[in-house]
């Protein structure tokens, strides 16, 4: 039985499984020199380190992964579900909005509240 390759399936449902994208390669490219703009940003007098906008990630995925806007949003949500990125306050799913997201690989010790527990 012939099974079409993911790139042959135009449906937005196509990239539903981790195996269908090389998430590590996509994340590496997004964090690279030609990736999304990752920098320290302020919101309501609080500084957030190493963050990017969800809307910038959508534009990047549309350009570099040749995704439609809907597919790019779905890819962002799948990256969130795969534990690759997260909303900085963990209050939102992935959205095509200027909300702050961060790659888990870009976390710093300053991002976590001080506790008596050792890491």
N, C-alpha and C positions, 0 to 999 in steps of 0.2 A: 504494500500500500504506500502510495506517494504522500509524503507529508511536506507541505510547503514550508519554505524557510521563513523565519520571522519577517525578513525584509520584503517578502513577497505578499505579506498580508497587510492590506491597507487599514484594517480596522484599528481603532484606538485600543481595543482589547489585546492586540498582538503582544505588547511587551509586558504582560502581566507576571511573568516569572523571572526570577533573578538570572537564570541561565540564558535568557534571551538577549541580555546586554552584558557587556564586559564592564561592570560597574566600577571596578578598580581603575581601569583605563580611563573611563569617563571622569571619575573623580580626580584622577591625576591631571588630566587635561584641564579640567575646570579650575584646579588650584595652581596651574602652571602660568608661565609668562603671558600666554595668550588666553588665559582663562577669565573667569568673572572677576570683578573688582572686589578683592578681599582686603579689608582694612579696618582700622579702629574707627568706630562711629559713635556719636552721642545721640541719646534720645532722652528727653526729660531729665537733663543734667546727669544722666548715668552713662558711663562709657562702656561700650561693648567691644571687646577685642576680636580681631580676625573674623569679621562678619561680612556677609554679602546680602544683597536684596533678592528676594524671591523673584521679583520682576526682571532683574538682571540675569538671573539663572535661566529664566524662561527664554529670554532673547538669545542667550548663549546657546542653549540647547537647540533652538530653532535654526540658528546659523550653522553650528558645528555638527549637529546630529541630524540635520535636515528634517527636523520634526515639525509638525503643525503646532500651533499654540496649545491645542488640547492635548496632544501627545507630550509636549514639553512639560505641561502641568502634571500630567500623569507620571512622567518620568521623575519629576521632582518629588512627588508623593511617594513613589516607589523607593527612591533614595532615602527618604525619611523613614519609611517602613523597614528598609534594610539596615538601618542604623548607621548610615553614611553621613547624613546631615540631620540637623534638628533646628527647630525654632529656638532662639536663644533663651527664651523663658519657658519653652515647652508648652506654650499656650495655643498654638495654631498648627493645623495641618499645613501642607505646602500650598501656598497661594501665589498667584501672579500679582503680587502687590509689593510695595516697598517695606516689607517686613524683614526683620533681621534673622538670617539663618547662618549656621556655622557648620563646617565640617568637623566631625568628632576628632579627626586628626589634627585640627588646629586649636583644640582646647588648651587652655593654660590653667595653672593652679589658681590664678586669680579669678577664674570663672566660677569657682565653687565656694560656697560659704564656709567659713572656718568652723570646724567641728573638733571634738576631742578624739575622733576616730582617726586612725592612721590609714593612709590609702592602701 
